[in-house]
Amino acid sequence: MSGRMKVGALISGRGTNLQALIDAAKDPAYPAEIVVVISNRPGAQGLERAAQAGIPAVTIDHKAYESREAFEAEVQKALGAHNVELVTLAGFMRVLTNSFIERWPNKIVNIHPSLLPSFPGVHVHEQALEAGVKVSGCTVHFVVPEVDAGPIIGQAVVPLRDDDTPDALATRILNAEHKLYPTCLRLIAEGRVRIEKGRTLVDARPSEFEVISPSS
Ligand code: GRF
């Protein structure tokens, strides 16, 4: 189907969020499609997922480039070659330069496994357990130069358990991510997300978001 928003996915690893987006886009009524998958790590499992789905999978190994800018120029070229309109970061472990981000204003989306602005960065689940919060979750947001900041598009809440471990919590949050990311991408592709004064206004019924995901 033509007219679907063309999305490029940047990954570094196993690509379960990528898979969730690919699966959502299998429905021809879904308003976006993944047209290219780019990994900065050779052999990333997500590349196989792309190939399985018949989506062009490109490796751009950052180690082969002398600067971030040179690496990003290659990424930009691949995105351009596929007429990408929106970039999704799906477990992409490189920080993007300001100039790359400025080339894609409010056109890069990321998913982070906490309720931002709590627990940005790494070791997110350890941070949540250490802080003793009773809920955590995941956040889909537009990318701005500051890492793990930017207008929030959607969040899903996951309760913590008294006997939680970082791995157990990560697994439950990942399940929520796989629902939240396709939902947020749909809303963007349908033109239902606006940004005003650094915040989003999302034209969606609460039932379109699964706000509380099961604790099991
Ligand atoms: C996810 O937890 C995502 O929130 C974070 O990196 C992880 C990627 O997992 N940014 P996967 O590669 O999508 O399985």
Boltz pocket constraint, residues with backbone or C-beta under 6 A from the ligand:
constraints:
  - pocket:
      binder: B
      contacts: [[A, 13], [A, 14], [A, 15], [A, 16], [A, 17], [A, 18], [A, 89], [A, 90], [A, 91], [A, 92], [A, 111], [A, 112], [A, 113], [A, 174], [A, 177]]
      max_distance: 6.0
